Amino acid sequence: MLAHLRTAFFTSTLVMASLTLLAPSPAWALDYQQAKSQGLVGERPDGLIGAVSPSPEVNALVNEVNAKRLQVMQGIAQQNGTSVQAVQAITGEKQIQNAPSGTFVMSPQGQWVKK
């Protein structure tokens, strides 16, 4: 029973964190959405984003988004007594599943593919 409650708590925490990750702050919301819709960035299996078409501007955006995502994932890992890598794997799976059609995602082999 305790294991089930822990799993349910972890899952609900992860879902809420994912929603937080999908709601970027106003300072870079337009740039992030624009970069994603233009195919400049994509979701990676580790829960972070990557530069599909690198440039200094895209790389700066990727670094900013990833720093915020890592901060959230570290908090989730600490709250649930698990590793950041485990949280990243679950987050990456969900982010890729929820990525809109036509956006880029990274395959398990490390290749960018259009969803």
N, CA, C and O atoms as a GROMACS GRO file, in nm:
protein
  460
    1MET      N    1   0.083  -0.119   0.000
    1MET     CA    2   0.000   0.000   0.000
    1MET      C    3   0.087   0.126   0.000
    1MET      O    4   0.062   0.220  -0.075
    2LEU      N    5   0.190   0.126   0.084
    2LEU     CA    6   0.280   0.241   0.092
    2LEU      C    7   0.350   0.264  -0.042
    2LEU      O    8   0.367   0.378  -0.085
    3ALA      N    9   0.391   0.156  -0.106
    3ALA     CA   10   0.458   0.169  -0.236
    3ALA      C   11   0.363   0.230  -0.339
    3ALA      O   12   0.404   0.312  -0.421
    4HIS      N   13   0.236   0.190  -0.335
    4HIS     CA   14   0.137   0.243  -0.428
    4HIS      C   15   0.117   0.393  -0.404
    4HIS      O   16   0.110   0.471  -0.500
    5LEU      N   17   0.107   0.434  -0.278
    5LEU     CA   18   0.090   0.575  -0.246
    5LEU      C   19   0.211   0.656  -0.291
    5LEU      O   20   0.198   0.766  -0.342
    6ARG      N   21   0.329   0.599  -0.270
    6ARG     CA   22   0.452   0.668  -0.310
    6ARG      C   23   0.455   0.685  -0.462
    6ARG      O   24   0.492   0.791  -0.512
    7THR      N   25   0.417   0.580  -0.535
    7THR     CA   26   0.414   0.587  -0.680
    7THR      C   27   0.311   0.689  -0.727
    7THR      O   28   0.339   0.767  -0.818
    8ALA      N   29   0.194   0.689  -0.665
    8ALA     CA   30   0.089   0.784  -0.702
    8ALA      C   31   0.136   0.928  -0.675
    8ALA      O   32   0.114   1.017  -0.757
    9PHE      N   33   0.200   0.949  -0.560
    9PHE     CA   34   0.251   1.082  -0.528
    9PHE      C   35   0.358   1.124  -0.628
    9PHE      O   36   0.357   1.238  -0.676
   10PHE      N   37   0.449   1.034  -0.658
   10PHE     CA   38   0.557   1.064  -0.754
   10PHE      C   39   0.498   1.098  -0.890
   10PHE      O   40   0.542   1.194  -0.954
   11THR      N   41   0.399   1.021  -0.934
   11THR     CA   42   0.338   1.044  -1.064
   11THR      C   43   0.267   1.178  -1.068
   11THR      O   44   0.282   1.253  -1.164
   12SER      N   45   0.189   1.209  -0.963
   12SER     CA   46   0.117   1.337  -0.963
   12SER      C   47   0.215   1.454  -0.955
   12SER      O   48   0.192   1.557  -1.018
   13THR      N   49   0.321   1.438  -0.879
   13THR     CA   50   0.423   1.543  -0.871
   13THR      C   51   0.488   1.563  -1.006
   13THR      O   52   0.511   1.676  -1.049
   14LEU      N   53   0.517   1.454  -1.074
   14LEU     CA   54   0.580   1.461  -1.205
   14LEU      C   55   0.488   1.528  -1.306
   14LEU      O   56   0.533   1.608  -1.387
   15VAL      N   57   0.360   1.495  -1.302
   15VAL     CA   58   0.264   1.556  -1.395
   15VAL      C   59   0.258   1.707  -1.372
   15VAL      O   60   0.260   1.784  -1.467
   16MET      N   61   0.251   1.747  -1.246
   16MET     CA   62   0.246   1.890  -1.216
   16MET      C   63   0.374   1.959  -1.261
   16MET      O   64   0.370   2.070  -1.314
   17ALA      N   65   0.487   1.894  -1.240
   17ALA     CA   66   0.614   1.952  -1.284
   17ALA      C   67   0.618   1.963  -1.436
   17ALA      O   68   0.668   2.062  -1.490
   18SER      N   69   0.566   1.863  -1.503
   18SER     CA   70   0.563   1.867  -1.649
   18SER      C   71   0.480   1.985  -1.698
   18SER      O   72   0.517   2.053  -1.793
   19LEU      N   73   0.367   2.008  -1.631
   19LEU     CA   74   0.285   2.123  -1.668
   19LEU      C   75   0.361   2.253  -1.645
   19LEU      O   76   0.353   2.346  -1.725
   20THR      N   77   0.435   2.259  -1.536
   20THR     CA   78   0.516   2.376  -1.508
   20THR      C   79   0.621   2.394  -1.616
   20THR      O   80   0.647   2.506  -1.660
   21LEU      N   81   0.680   2.286  -1.659
   21LEU     CA   82   0.783   2.294  -1.762
   21LEU      C   83   0.727   2.338  -1.896
   21LEU      O   84   0.797   2.398  -1.977
   22LEU      N   85   0.600   2.309  -1.919
   22LEU     CA   86   0.538   2.346  -2.046
   22LEU      C   87   0.484   2.488  -2.045
   22LEU      O   88   0.440   2.538  -2.148
   23ALA      N   89   0.487   2.554  -1.929
   23ALA     CA   90   0.439   2.690  -1.918
   23ALA      C   91   0.557   2.783  -1.893
   23ALA      O   92   0.581   2.824  -1.779
   24PRO      N   93   0.631   2.816  -1.997
   24PRO     CA   94   0.750   2.897  -1.978
   24PRO      C   95   0.716   3.037  -1.928
   24PRO      O   96   0.605   3.086  -1.947
   25SER      N   97   0.813   3.099  -1.864
   25SER     CA   98   0.793   3.233  -1.811
   25SER      C   99   0.778   3.332  -1.925
   25SER      O  100   0.828   3.309  -2.035
   26PRO      N  101   0.708   3.443  -1.900
   26PRO     CA  102   0.683   3.541  -2.006
   26PRO      C  103   0.809   3.596  -2.072
   26PRO      O  104   0.805   3.637  -2.188
   27ALA      N  105   0.920   3.596  -2.001
   27ALA     CA  106   1.043   3.653  -2.056
   27ALA      C  107   1.091   3.579  -2.180
   27ALA      O  108   1.152   3.640  -2.268
   28TRP      N  109   1.065   3.449  -2.189
   28TRP     CA  110   1.114   3.375  -2.305
   28TRP      C  111   1.009   3.286  -2.369
   28TRP      O  112   1.042   3.203  -2.454
   29ALA      N  113   0.881   3.301  -2.328
   29ALA     CA  114   0.775   3.214  -2.378
   29ALA      C  115   0.764   3.218  -2.530
   29ALA      O  116   0.760   3.114  -2.595
   30LEU      N  117   0.760   3.336  -2.588
   30LEU     CA  118   0.744   3.349  -2.732
   30LEU      C  119   0.864   3.288  -2.804
   30LEU      O  120   0.847   3.216  -2.902
   31ASP      N  121   0.983   3.316  -2.756
   31ASP     CA  122   1.101   3.262  -2.821
   31ASP      C  123   1.104   3.109  -2.816
   31ASP      O  124   1.138   3.045  -2.916
   32TYR      N  125   1.069   3.052  -2.702
   32TYR     CA  126   1.070   2.907  -2.688
   32TYR      C  127   0.967   2.844  -2.781
   32TYR      O  128   0.999   2.751  -2.855
   33GLN      N  129   0.845   2.895  -2.778
   33GLN     CA  130   0.740   2.840  -2.863
   33GLN      C  131   0.774   2.858  -3.011
   33GLN      O  132   0.752   2.768  -3.092
   34GLN      N  133   0.828   2.972  -3.043
   34GLN     CA  134   0.868   2.999  -3.181
   34GLN      C  135   0.979   2.903  -3.225
   34GLN      O  136   0.973   2.846  -3.334
   35ALA      N  137   1.078   2.886  -3.139
   35ALA     CA  138   1.190   2.796  -3.172
   35ALA      C  139   1.140   2.653  -3.189
   35ALA      O  140   1.185   2.582  -3.278
   36LYS      N  141   1.048   2.612  -3.104
   36LYS     CA  142   0.993   2.477  -3.112
   36LYS      C  143   0.912   2.459  -3.241
   36LYS      O  144   0.929   2.361  -3.313
   37SER      N  145   0.824   2.555  -3.269
   37SER     CA  146   0.739   2.543  -3.388
   37SER      C  147   0.819   2.557  -3.518
   37SER      O  148   0.778   2.504  -3.622
   38GLN      N  149   0.932   2.627  -3.513
   38GLN     CA  150   1.016   2.642  -3.632
   38GLN      C  151   1.115   2.527  -3.648
   38GLN      O  152   1.192   2.524  -3.744
   39GLY      N  153   1.113   2.432  -3.555
   39GLY     CA  154   1.202   2.317  -3.565
   39GLY      C  155   1.345   2.347  -3.525
   39GLY      O  156   1.437   2.275  -3.565
   40LEU      N  157   1.365   2.452  -3.447
   40LEU     CA  158   1.500   2.487  -3.403
   40LEU      C  159   1.541   2.409  -3.279
   40LEU      O  160   1.660   2.386  -3.256
   41VAL      N  161   1.443   2.369  -3.197
   41VAL     CA  162   1.468   2.291  -3.076
   41VAL      C  163   1.374   2.172  -3.073
   41VAL      O  164   1.269   2.173  -3.138
   42GLY      N  165   1.412   2.070  -2.997
   42GLY     CA  166   1.328   1.952  -2.984
   42GLY      C  167   1.345   1.889  -2.847
   42GLY      O  168   1.436   1.924  -2.772
   43GLU      N  169   1.256   1.796  -2.815
   43GLU     CA  170   1.257   1.726  -2.686
   43GLU      C  171   1.354   1.609  -2.692
   43GLU      O  172   1.361   1.538  -2.793
   44ARG      N  173   1.428   1.590  -2.583
   44ARG     CA  174   1.523   1.479  -2.573
   44ARG      C  175   1.472   1.375  -2.473
   44ARG      O  176   1.391   1.408  -2.387
   45PRO      N  177   1.519   1.251  -2.484
   45PRO     CA  178   1.476   1.144  -2.391
   45PRO      C  179   1.515   1.170  -2.246
   45PRO      O  180   1.461   1.106  -2.155
   46ASP      N  181   1.608   1.262  -2.222
   46ASP     CA  182   1.650   1.290  -2.084
   46ASP      C  183   1.570   1.403  -2.020
   46ASP      O  184   1.609   1.454  -1.915
   47GLY      N  185   1.458   1.443  -2.082
   47GLY     CA  186   1.373   1.545  -2.024
   47GLY      C  187   1.418   1.687  -2.050
   47GLY      O  188   1.355   1.782  -2.003
   48LEU      N  189   1.524   1.703  -2.124
   48LEU     CA  190   1.574   1.836  -2.158
   48LEU      C  191   1.543   1.863  -2.304
   48LEU      O  192   1.497   1.774  -2.376
   49ILE      N  193   1.568   1.986  -2.349
   49ILE     CA  194   1.553   2.016  -2.491
   49ILE      C  195   1.692   2.024  -2.552
   49ILE      O  196   1.791   2.043  -2.483
   50GLY      N  197   1.696   2.011  -2.683
   50GLY     CA  198   1.822   2.020  -2.754
   50GLY      C  199   1.807   2.109  -2.876
   50GLY      O  200   1.696   2.134  -2.923
   51ALA      N  201   1.918   2.157  -2.926
   51ALA     CA  202   1.920   2.242  -3.044
   51ALA      C  203   1.923   2.154  -3.169
   51ALA      O  204   2.021   2.084  -3.194
   52VAL      N  205   1.816   2.159  -3.246
   52VAL     CA  206   1.810   2.087  -3.372
   52VAL      C  207   1.892   2.162  -3.476
   52VAL      O  208   1.966   2.102  -3.554
   53SER      N  209   1.879   2.294  -3.476
   53SER     CA  210   1.955   2.383  -3.564
   53SER      C  211   2.030   2.483  -3.476
   53SER      O  212   1.979   2.592  -3.450
   54PRO      N  213   2.150   2.446  -3.431
   54PRO     CA  214   2.222   2.531  -3.336
   54PRO      C  215   2.261   2.668  -3.392
   54PRO      O  216   2.297   2.683  -3.509
   55SER      N  217   2.251   2.766  -3.306
   55SER     CA  218   2.300   2.901  -3.330
   55SER      C  219   2.324   2.960  -3.192
   55SER      O  220   2.277   2.903  -3.093
   56PRO      N  221   2.393   3.070  -3.180
   56PRO     CA  222   2.414   3.128  -3.047
   56PRO      C  223   2.282   3.157  -2.974
   56PRO      O  224   2.272   3.134  -2.853
   57GLU      N  225   2.182   3.207  -3.046
   57GLU     CA  226   2.054   3.239  -2.984
   57GLU      C  227   1.981   3.112  -2.940
   57GLU      O  228   1.926   3.106  -2.830
   58VAL      N  229   1.980   3.012  -3.026
   58VAL     CA  230   1.914   2.886  -2.992
   58VAL      C  231   1.986   2.819  -2.875
   58VAL      O  232   1.920   2.768  -2.784
   59ASN      N  233   2.116   2.818  -2.876
   59ASN     CA  234   2.192   2.758  -2.766
   59ASN      C  235   2.166   2.828  -2.634
   59ASN      O  236   2.156   2.762  -2.530
   60ALA      N  237   2.154   2.961  -2.636
   60ALA     CA  238   2.123   3.036  -2.514
   60ALA      C  239   1.985   2.998  -2.462
   60ALA      O  240   1.966   2.981  -2.341
   61LEU      N  241   1.888   2.984  -2.552
   61LEU     CA  242   1.753   2.945  -2.513
   61LEU      C  243   1.754   2.804  -2.455
   61LEU      O  244   1.691   2.780  -2.351
   62VAL      N  245   1.823   2.712  -2.520
   62VAL     CA  246   1.832   2.574  -2.472
   62VAL      C  247   1.892   2.571  -2.331
   62VAL      O  248   1.841   2.501  -2.244
   63ASN      N  249   1.998   2.646  -2.309
   63ASN     CA  250   2.061   2.649  -2.177
   63ASN      C  251   1.966   2.703  -2.071
   63ASN      O  252   1.963   2.651  -1.959
   64GLU      N  253   1.890   2.807  -2.104
   64GLU     CA  254   1.797   2.866  -2.008
   64GLU      C  255   1.684   2.770  -1.973
   64GLU      O  256   1.653   2.749  -1.856
   65VAL      N  257   1.623   2.710  -2.075
   65VAL     CA  258   1.514   2.616  -2.051
   65VAL      C  259   1.564   2.496  -1.973
   65VAL      O  260   1.499   2.452  -1.877
   66ASN      N  261   1.678   2.441  -2.012
   66ASN     CA  262   1.731   2.322  -1.945
   66ASN      C  263   1.769   2.349  -1.800
   66ASN      O  264   1.750   2.263  -1.715
   67ALA      N  265   1.821   2.467  -1.771
   67ALA     CA  266   1.855   2.500  -1.632
   67ALA      C  267   1.729   2.499  -1.545
   67ALA      O  268   1.730   2.449  -1.433
   68LYS      N  269   1.620   2.554  -1.598
   68LYS     CA  270   1.494   2.556  -1.523
   68LYS      C  271   1.437   2.416  -1.508
   68LYS      O  272   1.388   2.379  -1.401
   69ARG      N  273   1.442   2.338  -1.614
   69ARG     CA  274   1.391   2.201  -1.607
   69ARG      C  275   1.472   2.118  -1.507
   69ARG      O  276   1.415   2.044  -1.427
   70LEU      N  277   1.604   2.130  -1.512
   70LEU     CA  278   1.687   2.053  -1.419
   70LEU      C  279   1.659   2.090  -1.274
   70LEU      O  280   1.659   2.004  -1.186
   71GLN      N  281   1.635   2.217  -1.249
   71GLN     CA  282   1.604   2.261  -1.113
   71GLN      C  283   1.475   2.194  -1.064
   71GLN      O  284   1.470   2.146  -0.950
   72VAL      N  285   1.373   2.190  -1.148
   72VAL     CA  286   1.247   2.125  -1.111
   72VAL      C  287   1.269   1.975  -1.091
   72VAL      O  288   1.220   1.918  -0.994
   73MET      N  289   1.341   1.911  -1.183
   73MET     CA  290   1.362   1.767  -1.173
   73MET      C  291   1.447   1.729  -1.052
   73MET      O  292   1.424   1.624  -0.992
   74GLN      N  293   1.542   1.812  -1.014
   74GLN     CA  294   1.621   1.786  -0.894
   74GLN      C  295   1.533   1.791  -0.770
   74GLN      O  296   1.550   1.711  -0.678
   75GLY      N  297   1.441   1.886  -0.767
   75GLY     CA  298   1.348   1.895  -0.655
   75GLY      C  299   1.258   1.773  -0.645
   75GLY      O  300   1.235   1.721  -0.536
   76ILE      N  301   1.208   1.726  -0.758
   76ILE     CA  302   1.123   1.607  -0.760
   76ILE      C  303   1.202   1.486  -0.712
   76ILE      O  304   1.152   1.406  -0.633
   77ALA      N  305   1.323   1.472  -0.760
   77ALA     CA  306   1.407   1.358  -0.720
   77ALA      C  307   1.432   1.360  -0.570
   77ALA      O  308   1.422   1.257  -0.503
   78GLN      N  309   1.463   1.476  -0.517
   78GLN     CA  310   1.490   1.488  -0.374
   78GLN      C  311   1.365   1.457  -0.291
   78GLN      O  312   1.373   1.386  -0.191
   79GLN      N  313   1.250   1.508  -0.333
   79GLN     CA  314   1.124   1.484  -0.261
   79GLN      C  315   1.088   1.336  -0.260
   79GLN      O  316   1.027   1.288  -0.164
   80ASN      N  317   1.124   1.265  -0.364
   80ASN     CA  318   1.082   1.126  -0.378
   80ASN      C  319   1.192   1.026  -0.350
   80ASN      O  320   1.172   0.906  -0.366
   81GLY      N  321   1.307   1.073  -0.309
   81GLY     CA  322   1.417   0.983  -0.275
   81GLY      C  323   1.463   0.898  -0.392
   81GLY      O  324   1.493   0.780  -0.377
   82THR      N  325   1.468   0.960  -0.509
   82THR     CA  326   1.512   0.888  -0.628
   82THR      C  327   1.621   0.970  -0.698
   82THR      O  328   1.653   1.080  -0.654
   83SER      N  329   1.675   0.916  -0.804
   83SER     CA  330   1.782   0.987  -0.874
   83SER      C  331   1.725   1.088  -0.974
   83SER      O  332   1.613   1.073  -1.023
   84VAL      N  333   1.803   1.189  -1.002
   84VAL     CA  334   1.766   1.287  -1.103
   84VAL      C  335   1.753   1.217  -1.238
   84VAL      O  336   1.666   1.252  -1.318
   85GLN      N  337   1.840   1.120  -1.264
   85GLN     CA  338   1.835   1.048  -1.392
   85GLN      C  339   1.703   0.974  -1.409
   85GLN      O  340   1.649   0.968  -1.520
   86ALA      N  341   1.649   0.918  -1.301
   86ALA     CA  342   1.520   0.848  -1.309
   86ALA      C  343   1.410   0.947  -1.342
   86ALA      O  344   1.323   0.918  -1.425
   87VAL      N  345   1.412   1.062  -1.278
   87VAL     CA  346   1.312   1.165  -1.305
   87VAL      C  347   1.327   1.216  -1.448
   87VAL      O  348   1.228   1.238  -1.517
   88GLN      N  349   1.450   1.234  -1.493
   88GLN     CA  350   1.474   1.279  -1.630
   88GLN      C  351   1.418   1.179  -1.731
   88GLN      O  352   1.357   1.220  -1.830
   89ALA      N  353   1.438   1.051  -1.707
   89ALA     CA  354   1.390   0.948  -1.801
   89ALA      C  355   1.238   0.952  -1.812
   89ALA      O  356   1.183   0.944  -1.922
   90ILE      N  357   1.170   0.962  -1.698
   90ILE     CA  358   1.024   0.967  -1.699
   90ILE      C  359   0.975   1.095  -1.764
   90ILE      O  360   0.883   1.093  -1.846
   91THR      N  361   1.038   1.207  -1.730
   91THR     CA  362   1.000   1.335  -1.788
   91THR      C  363   1.022   1.335  -1.938
   91THR      O  364   0.937   1.382  -2.014
   92GLY      N  365   1.136   1.283  -1.982
   92GLY     CA  366   1.165   1.278  -2.125
   92GLY      C  367   1.062   1.197  -2.201
   92GLY      O  368   1.017   1.236  -2.308
   93GLU      N  369   1.026   1.083  -2.144
   93GLU     CA  370   0.925   0.998  -2.207
   93GLU      C  371   0.793   1.074  -2.222
   93GLU      O  372   0.731   1.071  -2.329
   94LYS      N  373   0.751   1.142  -2.116
   94LYS     CA  374   0.624   1.217  -2.119
   94LYS      C  375   0.632   1.336  -2.214
   94LYS      O  376   0.538   1.362  -2.289
   95GLN      N  377   0.743   1.409  -2.211
   95GLN     CA  378   0.758   1.526  -2.298
   95GLN      C  379   0.753   1.483  -2.446
   95GLN      O  380   0.692   1.551  -2.528
   96ILE      N  381   0.818   1.372  -2.478
   96ILE     CA  382   0.817   1.323  -2.616
   96ILE      C  383   0.677   1.275  -2.654
   96ILE      O  384   0.630   1.303  -2.765
   97GLN      N  385   0.610   1.204  -2.564
   97GLN     CA  386   0.473   1.158  -2.591
   97GLN      C  387   0.380   1.277  -2.617
   97GLN      O  388   0.294   1.271  -2.705
   98ASN      N  389   0.398   1.384  -2.540
   98ASN     CA  390   0.308   1.499  -2.548
   98ASN      C  391   0.352   1.604  -2.651
   98ASN      O  392   0.283   1.704  -2.669
   99ALA      N  393   0.463   1.582  -2.716
   99ALA     CA  394   0.510   1.678  -2.816
   99ALA      C  395   0.412   1.681  -2.933
   99ALA      O  396   0.368   1.576  -2.980
  100PRO      N  397   0.378   1.800  -2.980
  100PRO     CA  398   0.284   1.809  -3.092
  100PRO      C  399   0.341   1.748  -3.220
  100PRO      O  400   0.463   1.745  -3.240
  101SER      N  401   0.253   1.699  -3.304
  101SER     CA  402   0.295   1.648  -3.436
  101SER      C  403   0.366   1.759  -3.511
  101SER      O  404   0.328   1.876  -3.503
  102GLY      N  405   0.470   1.721  -3.584
  102GLY     CA  406   0.544   1.818  -3.662
  102GLY      C  407   0.662   1.880  -3.590
  102GLY      O  408   0.742   1.951  -3.651
  103THR      N  409   0.674   1.853  -3.458
  103THR     CA  410   0.788   1.905  -3.384
  103THR      C  411   0.895   1.797  -3.377
  103THR      O  412   0.868   1.680  -3.401
  104PHE      N  413   1.017   1.838  -3.345
  104PHE     CA  414   1.128   1.744  -3.340
  104PHE      C  415   1.142   1.681  -3.202
  104PHE      O  416   1.126   1.746  -3.099
  105VAL      N  417   1.173   1.551  -3.204
  105VAL     CA  418   1.206   1.476  -3.083
  105VAL      C  419   1.330   1.394  -3.114
  105VAL      O  420   1.356   1.359  -3.230
  106MET      N  421   1.406   1.365  -3.010
  106MET     CA  422   1.527   1.286  -3.030
  106MET      C  423   1.495   1.138  -3.010
  106MET      O  424   1.435   1.100  -2.909
  107SER      N  425   1.536   1.057  -3.104
  107SER     CA  426   1.515   0.912  -3.094
  107SER      C  427   1.610   0.855  -2.989
  107SER      O  428   1.706   0.922  -2.950
  108PRO      N  429   1.584   0.732  -2.942
  108PRO     CA  430   1.677   0.668  -2.848
  108PRO      C  431   1.819   0.655  -2.904
  108PRO      O  432   1.916   0.644  -2.829
  109GLN      N  433   1.831   0.657  -3.037
  109GLN     CA  434   1.962   0.647  -3.101
  109GLN      C  435   2.032   0.783  -3.113
  109GLN      O  436   2.144   0.792  -3.163
  110GLY      N  437   1.965   0.889  -3.066
  110GLY     CA  438   2.026   1.022  -3.067
  110GLY      C  439   2.005   1.101  -3.194
  110GLY      O  440   2.074   1.201  -3.217
  111GLN      N  441   1.910   1.059  -3.278
  111GLN     CA  442   1.881   1.128  -3.403
  111GLN      C  443   1.756   1.214  -3.387
  111GLN      O  444   1.660   1.174  -3.321
  112TRP      N  445   1.757   1.333  -3.446
  112TRP     CA  446   1.638   1.417  -3.445
  112TRP      C  447   1.540   1.365  -3.550
  112TRP      O  448   1.577   1.346  -3.666
  113VAL      N  449   1.416   1.344  -3.509
  113VAL     CA  450   1.311   1.300  -3.601
  113VAL      C  451   1.188   1.387  -3.578
  113VAL      O  452   1.162   1.433  -3.467
  114LYS      N  453   1.114   1.409  -3.686
  114LYS     CA  454   0.990   1.485  -3.676
  114LYS      C  455   0.880   1.392  -3.629
  114LYS      O  456   0.861   1.284  -3.684
  115LYS      N  457   0.810   1.434  -3.528
  115LYS     CA  458   0.702   1.351  -3.473
  115LYS      C  459   0.581   1.357  -3.563
  115LYS      O  460   0.479   1.294  -3.534
   0.00000   0.00000   0.00000
